[in-house]
Amino acid sequence: MEGFIFILNFLGTLAFAASGAMIGLKKNMDIFGVCILGLTTATGGGVIRDLILGLTPPMAFQDPTSAMVSLVTSAVFFSRQVRQVLTHNQRRYDRLLFWMDTLGLGAFTVIGVELAFSQAARPTFFLLVFVGTLTGVGGGVLRDLLAQEVPYIFVKHVYACASLAGALVCAGMWNHVDRVDTMLVGMGTVVLIRFLAARYHWNLPKAKL
């Protein structure tokens, strides 16, 4: 189980760091800005999660692995070769950003559920779902705020709703199915909803004046 969690966390960190770095490139930030945006996206949700669960200092400050993965990934995306590949093809950029965001969202949502269950004194269903969703979307919200964008979760492809659905599925199955299978199904739910939302242009109703 620990090995699976490590792999899932590594995948989520890599994916979210990449999405943060890509937003930094779009905003024409320097290498420091790109790296900070990647780091914030990859670790921000986990820091908020740990504070809610009373895990201080947050895990991101106890083990530098996630931070190092985030910074290296961001630096790679800032390299001239990668920048040229991404910035000269908007469709490729949009597609890669979508999948990095989706994989990170799915991975961190189910990791949030798992950690809430293992660390909370009374892991209620509501707590599992709330912490899972917050872990999934928290880093992206911080990224968008730093980049002076309207947070992605409010405007595109039922982003937060996909995380919420994955957390609900994961928390609902937690005591009835093998933990690894539960997390895979929860993550798969997030990815599937995100894919269908993008494919069929699903969005929640928006306020119109």
VENLINNOR-V237340 format. One line per field, one symbol per residue. burial: + if it has 24 or more other C-alpha atoms within 12 Angstrom, else -. A space follows every 50 residues. Layout:
burial = ???
//
This chain:
burial = ----+--+++++++++++++++++++----+-++++++++++++++++++ -++-----++-----+++++++++++++----+--++-----+--+++++ +++++++++++++++++-----+-+-++++++++++++++++++-++--- -++--+++++++++++++++++++----++-++++++++++++++----- ---------
//
